[in-house]
Amino acid sequence: MDQDQARMLAALEEMQMRDSLRTFNGLVERCFTDCVTGFRSKSLTDGEDKCVTACAEKFFNHARRVGQRFGELSQKQQEDLMKRMQPK
Amino acid sequence: MSGQQMELEAMADMFNKMVDQCFKKCVAEYRESDLSVGESTCVDRCVHKYWGAHQKVQDILQKQMQAGGPSARPM
């Protein structure tokens, strides 16, 4: 592996780390805002617990779906680009 | 930062924004962990539209740059 490649890989890893931390914090904020409304007890109520669980799981399912569509679109864009670059 | 790296970052940034936006616009409730049929349809359309808007703005930006040089300012 050459130096350029190693540097790219390290940058990629850092980016992924930063991304997942941000996703995590954003998710906690979103699910807390949408699910937790009362403060009569200090632990999550059954309803809040279920809501937070569904919220987090649903978000990951959603992100996976967006990832699939996103992948299809970028692949198509790549293919179109290749087609345009090839001589007719 | 290399151009390749910048491009990668921009791509990832766009993807994250897309995930956020489409979740906000399409997911209505948290009763179940799975996306409903309606939510899934909405998400698919949302991704395509976000992508379309991205392309559109990119085209316009490119035209502006070509017309006024790199120092062209919007408005």
Backbone of each chain as nested JSON, in Angstrom:
{
  "chains": [
    {"id": "A", "residues": [
      {"number": 1, "name": "MET", "atoms": {"N": [0.853, -1.203, 0.0], "CA": [0.0, 0.0, 0.0], "C": [0.881, 1.242, 0.0]}},
      {"number": 2, "name": "ASP", "atoms": {"N": [0.659, 2.154, -0.932], "CA": [1.489, 3.358, -0.95], "C": [0.975, 4.39, 0.049]}},
      {"number": 3, "name": "GLN", "atoms": {"N": [1.76, 5.472, 0.176], "CA": [1.459, 6.459, 1.215], "C": [0.137, 7.167, 0.986]}},
      {"number": 4, "name": "ASP", "atoms": {"N": [-0.119, 7.501, -0.276], "CA": [-1.358, 8.195, -0.619], "C": [-2.576, 7.395, -0.199]}},
      {"number": 5, "name": "GLN", "atoms": {"N": [-2.489, 6.116, -0.492], "CA": [-3.602, 5.223, -0.201], "C": [-3.816, 5.118, 1.308]}},
      {"number": 6, "name": "ALA", "atoms": {"N": [-2.694, 5.04, 2.029], "CA": [-2.766, 4.937, 3.483], "C": [-3.387, 6.189, 4.085]}},
      {"number": 7, "name": "ARG", "atoms": {"N": [-2.986, 7.342, 3.525], "CA": [-3.523, 8.611, 4.034], "C": [-5.027, 8.697, 3.778]}},
      {"number": 8, "name": "MET", "atoms": {"N": [-5.427, 8.248, 2.599], "CA": [-6.84, 8.266, 2.225], "C": [-7.658, 7.375, 3.158]}},
      {"number": 9, "name": "LEU", "atoms": {"N": [-7.088, 6.212, 3.454], "CA": [-7.781, 5.252, 4.308], "C": [-7.951, 5.804, 5.728]}},
      {"number": 10, "name": "ALA", "atoms": {"N": [-6.881, 6.468, 6.214], "CA": [-6.932, 7.052, 7.553], "C": [-7.978, 8.154, 7.609]}},
      {"number": 11, "name": "ALA", "atoms": {"N": [-8.032, 8.958, 6.549], "CA": [-9.005, 10.046, 6.495], "C": [-10.419, 9.485, 6.461]}},
      {"number": 12, "name": "LEU", "atoms": {"N": [-10.564, 8.395, 5.736], "CA": [-11.868, 7.757, 5.612], "C": [-12.349, 7.239, 6.966]}},
      {"number": 13, "name": "GLU", "atoms": {"N": [-11.423, 6.641, 7.693], "CA": [-11.751, 6.104, 9.002], "C": [-12.175, 7.211, 9.954]}},
      {"number": 14, "name": "GLU", "atoms": {"N": [-11.43, 8.313, 9.894], "CA": [-11.738, 9.441, 10.759], "C": [-13.122, 9.995, 10.427]}},
      {"number": 15, "name": "MET", "atoms": {"N": [-13.396, 10.055, 9.134], "CA": [-14.676, 10.585, 8.674], "C": [-15.826, 9.707, 9.167]}},
      {"number": 16, "name": "GLN", "atoms": {"N": [-15.627, 8.388, 9.078], "CA": [-16.673, 7.459, 9.502], "C": [-16.929, 7.576, 10.996]}},
      {"number": 17, "name": "MET", "atoms": {"N": [-15.848, 7.74, 11.74], "CA": [-15.954, 7.888, 13.196], "C": [-16.753, 9.141, 13.53]}},
      {"number": 18, "name": "ARG", "atoms": {"N": [-16.386, 10.229, 12.873], "CA": [-17.053, 11.509, 13.115], "C": [-18.541, 11.394, 12.743]}},
      {"number": 19, "name": "ASP", "atoms": {"N": [-18.77, 10.756, 11.615], "CA": [-20.136, 10.579, 11.121], "C": [-20.999, 9.79, 12.089]}},
      {"number": 20, "name": "SER", "atoms": {"N": [-20.46, 8.669, 12.598], "CA": [-21.308, 7.851, 13.454], "C": [-21.555, 8.524, 14.802]}},
      {"number": 21, "name": "LEU", "atoms": {"N": [-20.567, 9.293, 15.279], "CA": [-20.807, 10.025, 16.525], "C": [-21.896, 11.066, 16.341]}},
      {"number": 22, "name": "ARG", "atoms": {"N": [-21.846, 11.745, 15.204], "CA": [-22.851, 12.773, 14.939], "C": [-24.23, 12.153, 14.762]}},
      {"number": 23, "name": "THR", "atoms": {"N": [-24.256, 11.035, 14.054], "CA": [-25.528, 10.33, 13.865], "C": [-26.102, 9.919, 15.208]}},
      {"number": 24, "name": "PHE", "atoms": {"N": [-25.24, 9.387, 16.064], "CA": [-25.68, 8.937, 17.382], "C": [-26.276, 10.083, 18.188]}},
      {"number": 25, "name": "ASN", "atoms": {"N": [-25.552, 11.188, 18.278], "CA": [-26.058, 12.332, 19.045], "C": [-27.344, 12.89, 18.451]}},
      {"number": 26, "name": "GLY", "atoms": {"N": [-27.391, 12.944, 17.146], "CA": [-28.584, 13.452, 16.476], "C": [-29.784, 12.564, 16.736]}},
      {"number": 27, "name": "LEU", "atoms": {"N": [-29.524, 11.256, 16.773], "CA": [-30.594, 10.286, 16.981], "C": [-31.151, 10.386, 18.399]}},
      {"number": 28, "name": "VAL", "atoms": {"N": [-30.254, 10.496, 19.357], "CA": [-30.705, 10.639, 20.751], "C": [-31.578, 11.885, 20.88]}},
      {"number": 29, "name": "GLU", "atoms": {"N": [-31.125, 12.966, 20.287], "CA": [-31.869, 14.218, 20.378], "C": [-33.259, 14.076, 19.754]}},
      {"number": 30, "name": "ARG", "atoms": {"N": [-33.278, 13.485, 18.54], "CA": [-34.534, 13.332, 17.823], "C": [-35.519, 12.47, 18.609]}},
      {"number": 31, "name": "CYS", "atoms": {"N": [-35.063, 11.308, 19.062], "CA": [-35.959, 10.373, 19.736], "C": [-36.387, 10.91, 21.105]}},
      {"number": 32, "name": "PHE", "atoms": {"N": [-35.488, 11.611, 21.763], "CA": [-35.855, 12.21, 23.045], "C": [-36.92, 13.284, 22.843]}},
      {"number": 33, "name": "THR", "atoms": {"N": [-36.694, 14.153, 21.876], "CA": [-37.656, 15.231, 21.609], "C": [-39.027, 14.675, 21.263]}},
      {"number": 34, "name": "ASP", "atoms": {"N": [-39.04, 13.655, 20.395], "CA": [-40.317, 13.137, 19.915], "C": [-41.01, 12.202, 20.903]}},
      {"number": 35, "name": "CYS", "atoms": {"N": [-40.253, 11.548, 21.765], "CA": [-40.85, 10.499, 22.602], "C": [-41.033, 10.873, 24.063]}},
      {"number": 36, "name": "VAL", "atoms": {"N": [-40.17, 11.715, 24.587], "CA": [-40.223, 11.979, 26.026], "C": [-40.921, 13.303, 26.284]}},
      {"number": 37, "name": "THR", "atoms": {"N": [-42.067, 13.199, 26.948], "CA": [-42.856, 14.419, 27.14], "C": [-43.131, 14.731, 28.609]}},
      {"number": 38, "name": "GLY", "atoms": {"N": [-43.19, 13.701, 29.451], "CA": [-43.546, 13.944, 30.845], "C": [-42.37, 13.732, 31.78]}},
      {"number": 39, "name": "PHE", "atoms": {"N": [-42.404, 14.417, 32.919], "CA": [-41.322, 14.258, 33.889], "C": [-41.861, 13.95, 35.274]}},
      {"number": 40, "name": "ARG", "atoms": {"N": [-42.789, 13.017, 35.307], "CA": [-43.35, 12.597, 36.585], "C": [-42.547, 11.465, 37.211]}},
      {"number": 41, "name": "SER", "atoms": {"N": [-41.665, 10.882, 36.428], "CA": [-40.792, 9.84, 36.983], "C": [-39.412, 10.03, 36.403]}},
      {"number": 42, "name": "LYS", "atoms": {"N": [-38.43, 9.397, 37.042], "CA": [-37.083, 9.622, 36.514], "C": [-36.634, 8.564, 35.531]}},
      {"number": 43, "name": "SER", "atoms": {"N": [-37.396, 7.482, 35.432], "CA": [-37.048, 6.534, 34.376], "C": [-38.062, 6.654, 33.245]}},
      {"number": 44, "name": "LEU", "atoms": {"N": [-37.674, 6.14, 32.098], "CA": [-38.581, 6.184, 30.951], "C": [-39.836, 5.372, 31.255]}},
      {"number": 45, "name": "THR", "atoms": {"N": [-40.996, 5.891, 30.924], "CA": [-42.23, 5.116, 31.092], "C": [-42.24, 4.009, 30.035]}},
      {"number": 46, "name": "ASP", "atoms": {"N": [-43.155, 3.056, 30.194], "CA": [-43.25, 1.969, 29.206], "C": [-43.45, 2.517, 27.804]}},
      {"number": 47, "name": "GLY", "atoms": {"N": [-44.354, 3.471, 27.699], "CA": [-44.651, 4.068, 26.402], "C": [-43.451, 4.776, 25.816]}},
      {"number": 48, "name": "GLU", "atoms": {"N": [-42.772, 5.539, 26.654], "CA": [-41.587, 6.272, 26.192], "C": [-40.496, 5.301, 25.763]}},
      {"number": 49, "name": "ASP", "atoms": {"N": [-40.352, 4.243, 26.548], "CA": [-39.347, 3.222, 26.244], "C": [-39.606, 2.605, 24.868]}},
      {"number": 50, "name": "LYS", "atoms": {"N": [-40.857, 2.21, 24.658], "CA": [-41.234, 1.609, 23.364], "C": [-41.006, 2.592, 22.237]}},
      {"number": 51, "name": "CYS", "atoms": {"N": [-41.388, 3.833, 22.489], "CA": [-41.261, 4.869, 21.462], "C": [-39.799, 5.096, 21.098]}},
      {"number": 52, "name": "VAL", "atoms": {"N": [-38.939, 5.211, 22.096], "CA": [-37.514, 5.452, 21.84], "C": [-36.908, 4.271, 21.072]}},
      {"number": 53, "name": "THR", "atoms": {"N": [-37.291, 3.05, 21.486], "CA": [-36.778, 1.859, 20.802], "C": [-37.188, 1.849, 19.335]}},
      {"number": 54, "name": "ALA", "atoms": {"N": [-38.487, 2.064, 19.092], "CA": [-38.984, 2.061, 17.716], "C": [-38.346, 3.192, 16.922]}},
      {"number": 55, "name": "CYS", "atoms": {"N": [-38.202, 4.35, 17.56], "CA": [-37.623, 5.523, 16.895], "C": [-36.213, 5.219, 16.41]}},
      {"number": 56, "name": "ALA", "atoms": {"N": [-35.391, 4.669, 17.291], "CA": [-34.001, 4.385, 16.935], "C": [-33.924, 3.299, 15.866]}},
      {"number": 57, "name": "GLU", "atoms": {"N": [-34.693, 2.221, 16.049], "CA": [-34.649, 1.128, 15.08], "C": [-35.173, 1.568, 13.719]}},
      {"number": 58, "name": "LYS", "atoms": {"N": [-36.229, 2.368, 13.791], "CA": [-36.818, 2.842, 12.548], "C": [-35.846, 3.741, 11.788]}},
      {"number": 59, "name": "PHE", "atoms": {"N": [-35.122, 4.547, 12.545], "CA": [-34.158, 5.438, 11.897], "C": [-33.104, 4.631, 11.143]}},
      {"number": 60, "name": "PHE", "atoms": {"N": [-32.623, 3.547, 11.753], "CA": [-31.605, 2.738, 11.075], "C": [-32.174, 2.041, 9.853]}},
      {"number": 61, "name": "ASN", "atoms": {"N": [-33.407, 1.541, 9.974], "CA": [-34.05, 0.945, 8.8], "C": [-34.192, 1.971, 7.684]}},
      {"number": 62, "name": "HIS", "atoms": {"N": [-34.564, 3.168, 8.095], "CA": [-34.72, 4.262, 7.135], "C": [-33.39, 4.576, 6.454]}},
      {"number": 63, "name": "ALA", "atoms": {"N": [-32.338, 4.713, 7.26], "CA": [-31.019, 5.059, 6.717], "C": [-30.545, 3.982, 5.741]}},
      {"number": 64, "name": "ARG", "atoms": {"N": [-30.852, 2.717, 6.06], "CA": [-30.457, 1.618, 5.174], "C": [-31.162, 1.743, 3.827]}},
      {"number": 65, "name": "ARG", "atoms": {"N": [-32.445, 2.068, 3.893], "CA": [-33.218, 2.216, 2.652], "C": [-32.685, 3.386, 1.817]}},
      {"number": 66, "name": "VAL", "atoms": {"N": [-32.445, 4.506, 2.472], "CA": [-31.898, 5.661, 1.756], "C": [-30.556, 5.284, 1.123]}},
      {"number": 67, "name": "GLY", "atoms": {"N": [-29.76, 4.518, 1.869], "CA": [-28.469, 4.071, 1.354], "C": [-28.607, 3.246, 0.085]}},
      {"number": 68, "name": "GLN", "atoms": {"N": [-29.597, 2.371, 0.065], "CA": [-29.83, 1.549, -1.125], "C": [-30.186, 2.414, -2.322]}},
      {"number": 69, "name": "ARG", "atoms": {"N": [-31.15, 3.314, -2.132], "CA": [-31.576, 4.189, -3.236], "C": [-30.416, 5.07, -3.69]}},
      {"number": 70, "name": "PHE", "atoms": {"N": [-29.689, 5.601, -2.719], "CA": [-28.548, 6.472, -2.999], "C": [-27.509, 5.725, -3.838]}},
      {"number": 71, "name": "GLY", "atoms": {"N": [-27.258, 4.466, -3.457], "CA": [-26.309, 3.64, -4.192], "C": [-26.741, 3.43, -5.63]}},
      {"number": 72, "name": "GLU", "atoms": {"N": [-28.033, 3.152, -5.806], "CA": [-28.556, 2.952, -7.164], "C": [-28.38, 4.208, -8.01]}},
      {"number": 73, "name": "LEU", "atoms": {"N": [-28.692, 5.35, -7.41], "CA": [-28.583, 6.609, -8.147], "C": [-27.133, 6.928, -8.506]}},
      {"number": 74, "name": "SER", "atoms": {"N": [-26.212, 6.715, -7.554], "CA": [-24.815, 7.026, -7.893], "C": [-24.274, 6.073, -8.94]}},
      {"number": 75, "name": "GLN", "atoms": {"N": [-24.717, 4.814, -8.869], "CA": [-24.251, 3.853, -9.874], "C": [-24.736, 4.249, -11.265]}},
      {"number": 76, "name": "LYS", "atoms": {"N": [-25.998, 4.68, -11.316], "CA": [-26.567, 5.087, -12.595], "C": [-25.826, 6.305, -13.139]}},
      {"number": 77, "name": "GLN", "atoms": {"N": [-25.499, 7.22, -12.241], "CA": [-24.778, 8.416, -12.661], "C": [-23.41, 8.053, -13.23]}},
      {"number": 78, "name": "GLN", "atoms": {"N": [-22.751, 7.117, -12.559], "CA": [-21.44, 6.646, -13.03], "C": [-21.55, 6.04, -14.43]}},
      {"number": 79, "name": "GLU", "atoms": {"N": [-22.565, 5.191, -14.59], "CA": [-22.768, 4.525, -15.872], "C": [-23.045, 5.527, -16.984]}},
      {"number": 80, "name": "ASP", "atoms": {"N": [-23.893, 6.528, -16.67], "CA": [-24.204, 7.565, -17.665], "C": [-22.941, 8.327, -18.061]}},
      {"number": 81, "name": "LEU", "atoms": {"N": [-22.122, 8.59, -17.065], "CA": [-20.881, 9.331, -17.294], "C": [-19.947, 8.535, -18.205]}},
      {"number": 82, "name": "MET", "atoms": {"N": [-19.851, 7.228, -17.924], "CA": [-19.008, 6.351, -18.732], "C": [-19.497, 6.31, -20.17]}},
      {"number": 83, "name": "LYS", "atoms": {"N": [-20.828, 6.223, -20.304], "CA": [-21.423, 6.145, -21.634], "C": [-21.114, 7.411, -22.433]}},
      {"number": 84, "name": "ARG", "atoms": {"N": [-21.175, 8.553, -21.737], "CA": [-20.951, 9.819, -22.427], "C": [-19.481, 9.991, -22.828]}},
      {"number": 85, "name": "MET", "atoms": {"N": [-18.599, 9.356, -22.054], "CA": [-17.184, 9.503, -22.348], "C": [-16.722, 8.596, -23.481]}},
      {"number": 86, "name": "GLN", "atoms": {"N": [-17.479, 7.509, -23.7], "CA": [-17.113, 6.59, -24.775], "C": [-17.454, 7.176, -26.131]}},
      {"number": 87, "name": "PRO", "atoms": {"N": [-16.546, 7.011, -27.111], "CA": [-16.84, 7.521, -28.446], "C": [-17.999, 6.755, -29.086]}},
      {"number": 88, "name": "LYS", "atoms": {"N": [-18.805, 7.507, -29.819], "CA": [-19.993, 6.87, -30.41], "C": [-19.611, 6.026, -31.636]}}
    ]},
    {"id": "B", "residues": [
      {"number": 1, "name": "MET", "atoms": {"N": [-6.193, 19.211, 2.119], "CA": [-7.059, 18.076, 1.791], "C": [-7.088, 17.86, 0.275]}},
      {"number": 2, "name": "SER", "atoms": {"N": [-7.01, 16.638, -0.154], "CA": [-6.999, 16.358, -1.594], "C": [-8.388, 16.552, -2.193]}},
      {"number": 3, "name": "GLY", "atoms": {"N": [-8.421, 16.76, -3.508], "CA": [-9.702, 16.949, -4.171], "C": [-10.596, 15.734, -4.019]}},
      {"number": 4, "name": "GLN", "atoms": {"N": [-9.964, 14.572, -4.085], "CA": [-10.708, 13.32, -3.965], "C": [-11.361, 13.21, -2.593]}},
      {"number": 5, "name": "GLN", "atoms": {"N": [-10.592, 13.632, -1.589], "CA": [-11.094, 13.562, -0.224], "C": [-12.243, 14.543, -0.013]}},
      {"number": 6, "name": "MET", "atoms": {"N": [-12.085, 15.747, -0.599], "CA": [-13.123, 16.755, -0.479], "C": [-14.414, 16.275, -1.111]}},
      {"number": 7, "name": "GLU", "atoms": {"N": [-14.262, 15.613, -2.248], "CA": [-15.427, 15.102, -2.964], "C": [-16.153, 14.042, -2.129]}},
      {"number": 8, "name": "LEU", "atoms": {"N": [-15.35, 13.196, -1.509], "CA": [-15.891, 12.14, -0.659], "C": [-16.655, 12.726, 0.528]}},
      {"number": 9, "name": "GLU", "atoms": {"N": [-16.049, 13.754, 1.146], "CA": [-16.686, 14.41, 2.284], "C": [-18.011, 15.043, 1.882]}},
      {"number": 10, "name": "ALA", "atoms": {"N": [-18.004, 15.688, 0.703], "CA": [-19.212, 16.36, 0.23], "C": [-20.309, 15.341, -0.037]}},
      {"number": 11, "name": "MET", "atoms": {"N": [-19.925, 14.212, -0.588], "CA": [-20.865, 13.135, -0.888], "C": [-21.49, 12.597, 0.403]}},
      {"number": 12, "name": "ALA", "atoms": {"N": [-20.631, 12.359, 1.393], "CA": [-21.104, 11.84, 2.679], "C": [-22.014, 12.852, 3.365]}},
      {"number": 13, "name": "ASP", "atoms": {"N": [-21.637, 14.12, 3.252], "CA": [-22.429, 15.189, 3.848], "C": [-23.813, 15.237, 3.214]}},
      {"number": 14, "name": "MET", "atoms": {"N": [-23.84, 15.124, 1.904], "CA": [-25.112, 15.141, 1.179], "C": [-25.968, 13.954, 1.613]}},
      {"number": 15, "name": "PHE", "atoms": {"N": [-25.339, 12.795, 1.728], "CA": [-26.082, 11.605, 2.136], "C": [-26.679, 11.778, 3.534]}},
      {"number": 16, "name": "ASN", "atoms": {"N": [-25.883, 12.303, 4.457], "CA": [-26.385, 12.492, 5.819], "C": [-27.557, 13.469, 5.851]}},
      {"number": 17, "name": "LYS", "atoms": {"N": [-27.446, 14.525, 5.067], "CA": [-28.529, 15.511, 5.032], "C": [-29.788, 14.897, 4.442]}},
      {"number": 18, "name": "MET", "atoms": {"N": [-29.585, 14.048, 3.431], "CA": [-30.704, 13.373, 2.792], "C": [-31.417, 12.464, 3.795]}},
      {"number": 19, "name": "VAL", "atoms": {"N": [-30.643, 11.693, 4.535], "CA": [-31.22, 10.799, 5.548], "C": [-32.05, 11.611, 6.55]}},
      {"number": 20, "name": "ASP", "atoms": {"N": [-31.474, 12.707, 7.027], "CA": [-32.154, 13.559, 7.997], "C": [-33.453, 14.129, 7.452]}},
      {"number": 21, "name": "GLN", "atoms": {"N": [-33.333, 14.76, 6.286], "CA": [-34.487, 15.421, 5.673], "C": [-35.62, 14.444, 5.402]}},
      {"number": 22, "name": "CYS", "atoms": {"N": [-35.283, 13.319, 4.796], "CA": [-36.314, 12.374, 4.391], "C": [-36.943, 11.701, 5.605]}},
      {"number": 23, "name": "PHE", "atoms": {"N": [-36.17, 11.526, 6.659], "CA": [-36.752, 10.969, 7.886], "C": [-37.765, 11.952, 8.448]}},
      {"number": 24, "name": "LYS", "atoms": {"N": [-37.369, 13.207, 8.494], "CA": [-38.256, 14.258, 9.011], "C": [-39.538, 14.338, 8.2]}},
      {"number": 25, "name": "LYS", "atoms": {"N": [-39.39, 14.261, 6.883], "CA": [-40.553, 14.466, 6.023], "C": [-41.429, 13.24, 5.881]}},
      {"number": 26, "name": "CYS", "atoms": {"N": [-40.868, 12.047, 6.041], "CA": [-41.623, 10.83, 5.717], "C": [-42.04, 9.972, 6.899]}},
      {"number": 27, "name": "VAL", "atoms": {"N": [-41.296, 10.022, 7.975], "CA": [-41.628, 9.119, 9.077], "C": [-42.516, 9.833, 10.08]}},
      {"number": 28, "name": "ALA", "atoms": {"N": [-43.73, 9.296, 10.217], "CA": [-44.743, 10.004, 10.981], "C": [-44.847, 9.542, 12.434]}},
      {"number": 29, "name": "GLU", "atoms": {"N": [-44.632, 8.275, 12.681], "CA": [-44.806, 7.818, 14.069], "C": [-43.841, 6.684, 14.411]}},
      {"number": 30, "name": "TYR", "atoms": {"N": [-43.731, 6.395, 15.708], "CA": [-42.769, 5.392, 16.146], "C": [-43.453, 4.21, 16.807]}},
      {"number": 31, "name": "ARG", "atoms": {"N": [-44.587, 3.776, 16.238], "CA": [-45.26, 2.631, 16.847], "C": [-44.555, 1.329, 16.477]}},
      {"number": 32, "name": "GLU", "atoms": {"N": [-43.959, 1.316, 15.306], "CA": [-43.246, 0.114, 14.867], "C": [-41.841, 0.454, 14.405]}},
      {"number": 33, "name": "SER", "atoms": {"N": [-40.972, -0.546, 14.444], "CA": [-39.583, -0.323, 14.02], "C": [-39.438, -0.344, 12.508]}},
      {"number": 34, "name": "ASP", "atoms": {"N": [-40.359, -1.046, 11.844], "CA": [-40.285, -1.123, 10.392], "C": [-40.978, 0.066, 9.745]}},
      {"number": 35, "name": "LEU", "atoms": {"N": [-40.473, 0.463, 8.594], "CA": [-41.141, 1.523, 7.84], "C": [-42.447, 0.966, 7.276]}},
      {"number": 36, "name": "SER", "atoms": {"N": [-43.502, 1.755, 7.329], "CA": [-44.757, 1.319, 6.715], "C": [-44.622, 1.413, 5.196]}},
      {"number": 37, "name": "VAL", "atoms": {"N": [-45.589, 0.834, 4.487], "CA": [-45.551, 0.882, 3.013], "C": [-45.552, 2.339, 2.535]}},
      {"number": 38, "name": "GLY", "atoms": {"N": [-46.424, 3.128, 3.137], "CA": [-46.516, 4.536, 2.757], "C": [-45.218, 5.282, 3.043]}},
      {"number": 39, "name": "GLU", "atoms": {"N": [-44.639, 5.024, 4.201], "CA": [-43.386, 5.681, 4.565], "C": [-42.268, 5.291, 3.593]}},
      {"number": 40, "name": "SER", "atoms": {"N": [-42.241, 3.998, 3.243], "CA": [-41.199, 3.529, 2.313], "C": [-41.32, 4.216, 0.96]}},
      {"number": 41, "name": "THR", "atoms": {"N": [-42.541, 4.306, 0.455], "CA": [-42.764, 4.982, -0.822], "C": [-42.303, 6.426, -0.739]}},
      {"number": 42, "name": "CYS", "atoms": {"N": [-42.655, 7.069, 0.362], "CA": [-42.272, 8.464, 0.574], "C": [-40.756, 8.6, 0.587]}},
      {"number": 43, "name": "VAL", "atoms": {"N": [-40.084, 7.694, 1.285], "CA": [-38.625, 7.752, 1.38], "C": [-37.981, 7.618, 0.001]}},
      {"number": 44, "name": "ASP", "atoms": {"N": [-38.466, 6.645, -0.784], "CA": [-37.909, 6.454, -2.134], "C": [-38.059, 7.711, -2.978]}},
      {"number": 45, "name": "ARG", "atoms": {"N": [-39.228, 8.301, -2.928], "CA": [-39.46, 9.529, -3.71], "C": [-38.617, 10.671, -3.191]}},
      {"number": 46, "name": "CYS", "atoms": {"N": [-38.522, 10.737, -1.873], "CA": [-37.749, 11.81, -1.239], "C": [-36.289, 11.754, -1.687]}},
      {"number": 47, "name": "VAL", "atoms": {"N": [-35.72, 10.544, -1.712], "CA": [-34.321, 10.386, -2.124], "C": [-34.135, 10.866, -3.575]}},
      {"number": 48, "name": "HIS", "atoms": {"N": [-35.049, 10.454, -4.444], "CA": [-34.956, 10.855, -5.845], "C": [-35.091, 12.372, -6.001]}},
      {"number": 49, "name": "LYS", "atoms": {"N": [-36.002, 12.944, -5.24], "CA": [-36.2, 14.39, -5.339], "C": [-35.018, 15.162, -4.797]}},
      {"number": 50, "name": "TYR", "atoms": {"N": [-34.489, 14.66, -3.691], "CA": [-33.325, 15.34, -3.102], "C": [-32.158, 15.303, -4.086]}},
      {"number": 51, "name": "TRP", "atoms": {"N": [-32.005, 14.148, -4.682], "CA": [-30.956, 13.968, -5.687], "C": [-31.173, 14.932, -6.863]}},
      {"number": 52, "name": "GLY", "atoms": {"N": [-32.426, 15.018, -7.31], "CA": [-32.774, 15.906, -8.41], "C": [-32.494, 17.363, -8.085]}},
      {"number": 53, "name": "ALA", "atoms": {"N": [-32.855, 17.769, -6.882], "CA": [-32.62, 19.149, -6.461], "C": [-31.125, 19.436, -6.406]}},
      {"number": 54, "name": "HIS", "atoms": {"N": [-30.387, 18.451, -5.937], "CA": [-28.93, 18.576, -5.855], "C": [-28.327, 18.807, -7.247]}},
      {"number": 55, "name": "GLN", "atoms": {"N": [-28.776, 17.994, -8.209], "CA": [-28.278, 18.116, -9.586], "C": [-28.604, 19.48, -10.16]}},
      {"number": 56, "name": "LYS", "atoms": {"N": [-29.842, 19.9, -9.922], "CA": [-30.337, 21.172, -10.451], "C": [-29.463, 22.328, -9.95]}},
      {"number": 57, "name": "VAL", "atoms": {"N": [-29.291, 22.379, -8.653], "CA": [-28.508, 23.462, -8.062], "C": [-27.07, 23.417, -8.575]}},
      {"number": 58, "name": "GLN", "atoms": {"N": [-26.554, 22.205, -8.719], "CA": [-25.194, 22.043, -9.225], "C": [-25.066, 22.617, -10.647]}},
      {"number": 59, "name": "ASP", "atoms": {"N": [-26.065, 22.306, -11.482], "CA": [-26.065, 22.821, -12.856], "C": [-26.081, 24.341, -12.873]}},
      {"number": 60, "name": "ILE", "atoms": {"N": [-26.975, 24.913, -12.066], "CA": [-27.11, 26.362, -12.031], "C": [-25.818, 27.01, -11.557]}},
      {"number": 61, "name": "LEU", "atoms": {"N": [-25.244, 26.425, -10.519], "CA": [-23.988, 26.937, -9.976], "C": [-22.893, 26.928, -11.037]}},
      {"number": 62, "name": "GLN", "atoms": {"N": [-22.866, 25.832, -11.786], "CA": [-21.857, 25.684, -12.824], "C": [-22.025, 26.745, -13.909]}},
      {"number": 63, "name": "LYS", "atoms": {"N": [-23.29, 26.979, -14.281], "CA": [-23.583, 27.977, -15.314], "C": [-23.178, 29.359, -14.838]}},
      {"number": 64, "name": "GLN", "atoms": {"N": [-23.474, 29.645, -13.575], "CA": [-23.133, 30.946, -13.001], "C": [-21.62, 31.171, -13.026]}},
      {"number": 65, "name": "MET", "atoms": {"N": [-20.914, 30.107, -12.655], "CA": [-19.457, 30.2, -12.62], "C": [-18.901, 30.463, -14.012]}},
      {"number": 66, "name": "GLN", "atoms": {"N": [-19.49, 29.75, -14.997], "CA": [-19.026, 29.914, -16.371], "C": [-19.327, 31.318, -16.887]}},
      {"number": 67, "name": "ALA", "atoms": {"N": [-20.512, 31.828, -16.515], "CA": [-20.935, 33.136, -17.019], "C": [-20.125, 34.26, -16.394]}},
      {"number": 68, "name": "GLY", "atoms": {"N": [-19.864, 34.156, -15.108], "CA": [-19.244, 35.295, -14.431], "C": [-17.856, 35.035, -13.902]}},
      {"number": 69, "name": "GLY", "atoms": {"N": [-17.282, 33.906, -14.254], "CA": [-15.967, 33.589, -13.715], "C": [-16.073, 33.119, -12.283]}},
      {"number": 70, "name": "PRO", "atoms": {"N": [-14.972, 32.651, -11.736], "CA": [-15.008, 32.081, -10.389], "C": [-15.363, 33.094, -9.311]}},
      {"number": 71, "name": "SER", "atoms": {"N": [-15.26, 34.394, -9.631], "CA": [-15.552, 35.378, -8.594], "C": [-17.026, 35.776, -8.592]}},
      {"number": 72, "name": "ALA", "atoms": {"N": [-17.823, 35.145, -9.497], "CA": [-19.234, 35.514, -9.583], "C": [-19.946, 35.301, -8.255]}},
      {"number": 73, "name": "ARG", "atoms": {"N": [-20.699, 36.274, -7.874], "CA": [-21.461, 36.151, -6.63], "C": [-22.93, 35.959, -6.962]}},
      {"number": 74, "name": "PRO", "atoms": {"N": [-23.636, 35.225, -6.125], "CA": [-25.071, 35.085, -6.361], "C": [-25.753, 36.431, -6.198]}},
      {"number": 75, "name": "MET", "atoms": {"N": [-26.867, 36.627, -6.829], "CA": [-27.697, 37.835, -6.839], "C": [-27.127, 38.915, -7.751]}}
    ]}
  ]
}
